[in-house]
């Protein structure tokens, strides 16, 4: 029985509202009226039922080549079966096997709601939206943590079903199940069960586990064991059960340290809806409609009206009220009975304002395709008042035999009465009712919000308020019964950019002065004095959020602060404090500015292949936050993605934090992204990254061999400098520099300095290795006739013995057999005076070059350098200011002494294993990269 409308509300169609295409005052037809022939989309039969969850299939006539979304095969003939809500297309023979839920009910099937991390808009060829199942032919969003792709206007309807990468004290568990994501598989993907092709580039078909990477048909996936073992990378993945983060008040972007500059705001709200999206006409820009059609703006509640976010629905001017209501509900993926809703018209002034703000694009306005007299009518979907409802109540703990229970609530039902009613159904004692509370969870695609309901909260009124706000929000809202327990809030904040060398009390006072920290809830737990960073323990969520937001806009002594939210890994407060026996997690550092900006793409790939908590962006706080996060991990490895300078940066941070680590000597692998990449060449990682599959890179790291490598300390001690202007003696303080590859004095350092200065002037041009090497060549040609007789400006002592230098322009100390992008400066000839060089022999080789021409001949393989000495302790005296470079970082060193000696202990590196010949017909692992790629290329 229909309930009365709100007083004064104008309903669709009402006595005061002319029916579309009908004279004013036409009689109102009830929802049960029979469909008029020819109205609405063409049908060859009436809607049919199906065993598929939530789908509303109808038989349709096919007018273009179409593929089945279940088996991905071509649909032969003229008829297929289409879901009116989510556009799922199927063969008739496949209908009974469809397991994929409709978008309208998918939120109710999410096991643990976890919000997504959407980055900036991008073009993703051969990808499909998981909401409307249509191709992503326009810029779309992609989750930075999982393989979810979605149109901008479909974001509000996406499930909050991202991977659960840490425990948050809400629904924690030990055993992880497969996290299936439908579609967007490579066309050659093979099913794990039947070994047939399960991927498709034509439709959204097949499923893949986003933890272990196993791929299968949606039907075949039910034959696999539900437990996930994390697949081939299980020994490298940081298990979510070992990570704890109480993330209330922080978004997923904050938790995973993803810069918010990547996020393109979608409007005024959390989700945002593109008001120019037209339901029923595809995503093409709306032009003048046919005379038999009319376009309506549909809002779904007060929230969308306030934000002016609507959906456009095109219907026939002769459409009945039933068809209009069904179209409006389909636009918002609502599968409830249309009899429970009504359409209310908005005032005309509101229509014009809404259209002028969001309904007309700049392109449409310039073309004049939306004249004033064609302004679409605006309507809002309203729920009719209900005397009772069926409510699903979920247990707040996972070790229960049922997923939820359904109960009937009425005007007398309160949060406390519902808790008392459902406790016996969950096997709990009613006498312990005071231990439990009812929690409302809003499962938005970008944020999951929890609200504890008061004991006397009327649930029917609560549901009414939710529907008034947004009718679709009811399907995204859950109610949990959970134990009433006081969770001690604890948030760890990394704060960097502070002055180095201070005491814990000085740092505490400095932060209190800069950000007014509250001593009662904020304490300094760790101090990294050399790096000028501290870890704050905050026992108040509101204070943690305030400090985090404030620190990002605060500068101390002219330096901006860096603030990061860090989880606890294997902390003593965690219930699970042990890694699996065969687990040696990989700590990944990526320099997004290296390698022609390829680092940005690798960041996204590694976050998806591993736990995003173990992937760090070096431009956001440096290596220190990563080493602190892994400080309690008993055994781990490190992957550095960047150039030789980036590798040196990470190794220096490792040396400074070694005493704080439970694993003081982790092995370090390299993914070379720089220009020279000499260390990467020596360790067989290649001359540079050229788009290899990130999964294959991780497998290579797992199979790599451990080797030792010498590191060297250079003490720079300048002489006293006389200032001729005022006769004041200035003393440059001593400086210590770490060396991994080589140290150059003279011409090669001068070339590096000129290149560095050119890059500082125009950094935007230095985005490819080819261009960088071209600049090196140009700088070298300018110096080809340059001569400074370096041997007259320096003195060299090796092992306390003076060494006479030949006529040279450059003196180079090499630790690895690769220099200047792969050249062998020492040479391969046998020499009885010296031992055969190795990277772990505790010796440096000293080589001289006579000029730019000599350097070019060495890099061309025509000559080698002039062998001068070999030793473990060196003292160089600079008689005048001379260019110096260490591992590609150049500067001009004042006259004085340079002392080079070995650093203990040696560093553990990972050398890529020699590739074994592949057997014919061997299957490649199906776990693949998920980056955008040119059309036709396998991912």
Secondary structure, DSSP 8 states (H G I E B T S, - for coil): ------TT--EET-TTS--TTS-TT-----TT----TT-SS--SS-----SSTT--EEEEE--S--B-TTT--B--SSEEEEETTT--EE-TTTGGG--S--HHHHGGG-SS-B---B-S-B--TT-B-TTT--B--S-EEEBSSS--EEEGGGGGGS-SB----SB-SSS--S--B--EEES---TT-B-TTT-SB---SSSS--EEETTT--EE-TTGGGGS-SB---GGGTTTS--GGGEE---TT--HHHHTT--GGG----SSSSS---TT-EETSTTS---S--TTEEEEEEE-SHHHHHHT--EEEEEETT--HHHHHHHHHHHTT--S-GGGEEEEE--HHHHHHHIIIIIS-HHHHHHT-S-GGG--EEEEEEE---SEEEEEEEESSS-SS-SEEEEEEETT-BHHHHHHHHHGGGT--GGGGGGEEEEEEEE-SS-EEEEE--TT-BHHHHHHHHHHH-GGGGGGEEEEEEE-------EEEEEE---SS--HHHHHHHHHHHH---TTTEEEEEEETTTTEEEEEE--HHHHHHHHHHHTT-EETTEE-EEEEE-EES-TTSS-----TT---EEEEE-TTSTTTHHHHHHHHHHHHS-GGGEEETTTT-SHHHHHHTTT-SS-EEEEEE-HHHHHHHHHHHHHHGGG-SSTT-EEEEEE-SSS-HHHHHTTS-SS--S--HHHHHHHHHH-EEEEEEEEEEEEEE-EEEETTTTEEEE---EEEEESSEEEEEHHHHHHHHHHHHHHH-GGG--SHHHHHHHHHHHHHHTTT----GGGTEEEEETTEEE---S-SEEEEESSS-BTTTB-SS-S---TTS----TTSS-EEEEEE-SHHHHHHHHTTS---EEEEEESEEEEEESS-EEEEETTEEEEE-SEEEEEEEEEEEEEEEE--------TT----S----S---TT---
